Amino acid sequence: MVRELERVNQGEFPETAPTANPVFYRTYSRKTENGRETWVEVCDRTINGLRKLGQLTPKKQTYCIGCRVN
């Protein structure tokens, strides 16, 4: 018999991707003083890193920042 369990949404990932949350926090999110980085914090860190390497124009940086929440 299979029980139907209520799935609690843990925030930033869609219900249709149940493994997204553990994979993200295990693989990409770094530890901080307050726990782990959020999706937006990881995106900001990555975008800023690319900018510092000189690989992003200001226009591309603005585009990436806009895409991180969509």
C-alpha distances in whole Angstrom, upper triangle without the diagonal:
4,7,10,13,16,18,22,24,26,29,31,29,27,23,23,24,21,23,27,27,26,28,31,32,31,34,36,36,39,39,42,43,40,37,37,38,37,36,40,41,40,42,45,45,45,47,50,50,50,53,55,55,57,54,53,56,56,55,52,51,51,49,46,46,45,43,41,39,38
4,7,9,13,14,18,21,23,26,27,25,23,19,19,20,18,20,23,23,23,25,28,28,28,31,33,33,36,36,38,40,37,34,33,35,33,33,36,38,37,38,41,42,41,44,46,46,47,50,51,51,53,50,50,52,52,51,48,47,47,45,42,42,42,39,37,35,35
4,6,10,12,15,18,20,24,26,23,22,18,19,20,17,19,22,22,22,25,27,27,28,30,32,32,35,35,37,38,35,32,31,33,31,31,34,36,35,37,40,41,40,43,45,45,46,49,50,51,52,50,49,51,51,50,47,46,46,44,41,41,40,38,36,34,33
4,7,9,12,15,18,21,23,21,19,15,16,17,15,18,20,20,21,23,25,26,27,29,30,30,33,33,35,36,33,31,30,31,29,29,32,34,33,34,37,38,38,40,43,43,44,46,48,49,50,48,47,49,48,47,45,43,43,41,39,38,37,35,33,31,30
4,6,9,12,15,18,20,18,17,13,15,16,13,16,18,18,18,21,23,23,24,26,28,27,30,30,32,33,30,27,27,28,26,26,29,31,31,32,35,36,36,38,40,41,42,44,46,46,48,46,44,47,46,45,43,41,41,39,37,36,35,33,31,29,28
4,6,9,12,15,18,16,15,11,14,15,13,16,18,16,18,21,22,22,23,26,27,26,29,29,30,31,28,25,25,26,24,24,27,29,29,30,32,34,34,36,38,39,40,42,44,45,46,44,43,45,44,43,40,39,38,37,34,33,32,30,28,26,26
4,6,9,12,14,13,11,8,11,12,9,12,14,13,14,17,18,18,20,22,23,22,25,26,27,28,25,23,22,23,20,20,23,25,25,26,29,30,30,32,34,35,36,38,40,41,42,40,39,41,40,39,37,35,35,33,31,30,29,27,25,23,22
4,6,9,12,11,11,9,12,13,10,13,14,12,14,17,17,17,19,21,22,20,23,23,24,25,22,20,19,20,18,18,21,22,23,24,27,28,28,30,32,33,34,36,38,39,41,39,37,39,38,38,35,33,33,32,29,28,27,25,23,21,21
4,6,8,8,8,7,11,11,9,12,12,10,12,15,15,15,18,20,19,18,21,22,22,24,21,19,17,18,15,15,17,19,20,21,23,25,25,27,29,30,31,33,35,36,37,35,34,36,35,34,32,30,29,28,25,24,23,22,19,17,17
4,7,7,9,9,12,11,10,11,10,8,10,13,12,12,15,17,17,15,18,18,19,20,17,15,14,14,12,12,15,16,17,18,21,22,23,24,26,27,29,30,32,33,35,33,32,34,33,32,30,28,28,27,24,22,22,21,18,16,17
4,6,8,10,13,12,11,13,11,9,12,14,12,12,16,17,16,14,17,18,18,20,17,15,13,13,10,10,12,14,15,16,18,20,20,22,24,25,26,28,30,31,32,31,29,31,30,29,27,25,24,23,21,19,19,17,15,12,14
4,7,10,12,11,11,12,9,8,12,13,10,11,15,15,14,13,16,17,18,20,17,16,13,12,8,7,9,12,12,13,15,17,17,19,21,22,23,25,27,28,29,27,25,27,26,26,23,22,21,20,17,16,16,14,11,9,10
4,7,8,7,8,9,6,6,10,11,9,11,14,15,14,14,17,19,20,23,20,18,15,14,11,9,12,15,14,14,17,19,19,20,23,24,24,26,28,29,30,28,26,28,28,27,24,23,23,21,18,18,17,15,12,11,11
4,5,6,8,10,8,9,13,13,13,15,17,18,17,17,21,23,24,26,24,22,19,18,15,13,15,18,18,17,20,22,22,23,26,27,27,29,31,32,33,30,29,31,30,29,26,25,24,22,20,20,19,16,14,13,12
4,5,6,9,9,10,13,14,14,16,18,19,19,19,23,24,26,28,25,23,21,20,17,16,18,21,21,21,24,25,25,26,29,30,30,32,35,35,36,34,32,34,34,32,30,29,28,26,24,24,22,20,18,16,15
4,6,9,9,11,14,14,15,17,19,19,20,21,24,26,28,30,28,25,23,22,19,17,20,23,22,21,25,26,25,26,30,30,30,32,35,35,36,33,32,34,34,32,29,29,28,26,24,24,23,20,19,17,16
4,6,5,8,10,10,11,14,15,16,16,17,21,23,25,28,25,23,20,19,17,15,18,20,19,19,22,23,22,24,27,27,27,30,32,32,33,31,30,32,32,31,28,27,27,25,22,23,22,19,17,16,15
4,6,7,8,10,11,13,14,15,16,17,20,22,24,27,24,21,19,19,17,16,19,21,20,20,24,25,24,26,29,29,29,32,34,34,35,33,32,35,35,34,31,30,30,28,25,25,25,22,20,19,18
4,6,6,6,8,10,11,12,14,15,18,19,22,25,23,20,17,17,16,15,18,20,18,19,23,23,22,24,27,27,27,30,32,32,33,31,30,33,33,33,30,29,29,27,24,24,25,22,19,19,19
4,6,5,6,9,10,10,11,12,16,18,20,23,21,18,15,15,13,11,15,16,14,15,19,19,18,21,23,23,24,26,28,28,30,28,27,30,30,29,26,25,25,24,20,21,21,18,15,15,15
4,6,5,6,9,10,10,10,14,15,17,20,18,15,12,12,10,10,14,15,13,15,18,18,18,21,23,23,24,27,28,29,31,29,28,30,30,30,27,25,26,24,21,21,21,19,16,15,16
4,5,5,6,8,10,10,13,14,17,19,18,14,12,13,12,12,16,16,15,17,20,19,19,22,24,24,25,28,29,29,32,30,29,32,32,32,29,27,28,27,24,23,24,22,19,19,20
4,6,5,6,8,9,12,14,17,21,19,16,13,13,13,12,16,16,14,15,19,18,17,20,23,22,23,26,27,27,29,27,27,30,30,30,27,26,27,25,22,22,23,20,18,18,19
4,6,5,5,6,10,12,15,18,17,14,10,10,9,8,12,12,10,12,15,15,14,17,19,19,20,23,24,24,26,24,24,27,27,27,24,22,23,22,19,19,20,17,14,15,16
4,6,6,5,8,9,12,15,14,10,7,8,8,9,12,12,10,13,16,15,15,18,20,19,21,24,24,25,27,26,26,29,29,29,26,24,25,24,21,20,22,20,16,17,19
4,6,7,8,10,13,17,16,12,10,11,12,12,16,15,13,15,18,17,17,20,21,20,22,25,25,25,28,27,27,30,31,31,28,26,28,27,23,23,25,22,19,20,22
4,6,8,11,14,18,18,14,11,11,12,12,15,14,11,14,16,15,14,17,19,18,19,22,23,22,25,23,24,27,28,29,25,23,25,24,21,21,23,21,18,19,21
4,6,10,13,16,16,13,10,9,10,9,12,11,7,10,12,11,10,14,15,14,16,19,19,19,22,20,21,24,24,25,22,20,22,21,17,18,20,18,15,16,18
4,7,9,13,12,10,6,5,7,8,10,8,6,10,12,10,11,14,15,15,17,19,20,21,23,22,22,25,25,26,23,20,22,22,18,17,20,18,15,16,18
4,6,10,11,9,6,6,9,11,12,10,8,12,13,10,12,15,15,14,17,19,19,20,23,23,23,26,26,27,24,22,23,24,20,19,22,21,17,19,22
4,7,8,6,4,6,10,13,14,11,11,15,15,13,15,18,18,17,20,22,22,23,26,26,26,29,28,30,28,25,26,27,23,22,25,24,20,21,24
4,5,5,5,7,10,13,14,11,11,15,14,13,16,18,17,17,21,22,21,23,26,26,26,28,28,29,27,24,25,27,23,21,24,24,20,21,24
4,6,8,10,13,16,16,13,15,18,17,16,19,21,20,20,24,25,24,26,29,29,29,31,30,32,30,27,28,29,26,24,27,27,23,23,27
4,7,8,11,14,15,12,14,18,17,16,19,21,21,22,25,26,25,28,30,30,29,32,30,32,30,27,27,28,25,23,25,25,21,21,25
4,7,9,13,14,12,13,17,17,16,18,21,21,21,24,26,26,27,30,30,29,32,31,32,30,27,28,28,25,23,25,24,21,21,24
4,6,10,12,9,10,13,14,13,15,18,18,18,21,23,23,25,27,27,26,29,28,29,27,24,25,25,22,20,22,21,18,18,21
4,7,8,6,6,10,10,10,12,14,15,15,18,19,20,22,24,23,22,25,24,25,23,20,21,21,18,16,19,18,14,15,18
4,5,5,6,9,10,11,12,14,15,16,18,20,21,23,25,23,22,24,23,24,22,19,19,19,16,14,16,15,11,11,15
4,5,5,6,9,10,11,12,14,15,17,18,20,21,23,21,20,22,21,21,19,17,17,17,13,12,13,12,8,9,11
4,5,5,6,9,10,10,12,14,15,16,18,20,21,20,18,20,18,19,17,14,14,14,11,9,11,10,7,7,11
4,5,5,6,9,10,10,12,14,15,16,18,20,19,18,20,19,20,18,15,15,16,13,11,13,13,10,11,14
4,5,5,6,9,10,10,12,14,15,17,19,17,16,19,19,20,17,14,16,16,12,11,14,13,10,12,15
4,5,5,6,8,10,11,12,14,15,17,15,14,16,16,16,14,11,12,12,9,8,11,10,6,9,12
4,5,5,6,8,10,10,12,14,15,15,13,15,14,15,13,10,11,12,9,7,11,11,8,11,14
4,6,5,6,9,10,11,12,14,14,13,16,16,17,15,12,14,15,12,11,14,14,12,14,17
4,5,5,6,9,10,11,13,11,11,14,14,16,13,11,13,14,10,10,14,13,11,14,16
4,5,5,6,9,10,11,10,8,11,11,12,10,7,10,10,7,8,11,11,10,13,15
4,5,5,6,9,10,10,9,11,11,13,12,8,11,13,10,10,14,14,13,16,19
4,5,5,6,9,9,9,12,13,16,13,11,14,15,13,13,17,17,15,18,21
4,5,5,6,5,6,10,11,13,10,9,13,13,11,12,16,15,15,18,20
4,5,5,6,5,7,8,11,9,7,11,13,11,12,15,16,15,19,21
4,5,8,8,10,11,15,13,11,14,16,15,15,19,19,18,22,24
4,6,8,11,13,15,14,12,16,17,15,17,20,20,20,23,25
4,6,8,10,13,11,11,14,16,15,16,19,20,20,23,25
4,7,10,12,9,10,13,14,12,15,17,17,18,21,22
4,6,8,6,6,9,10,9,12,14,14,15,19,20
4,5,5,6,9,10,11,12,14,15,17,20,21
4,6,5,6,9,10,11,12,14,16,18,19
4,5,5,6,9,10,11,13,15,17,18
4,5,5,6,9,10,11,12,15,16
4,5,5,6,9,10,11,14,15
4,6,5,6,9,10,12,14
4,6,5,6,9,11,11
4,5,5,6,9,10
4,5,5,8,10
4,6,7,8
4,6,5
4,6
4
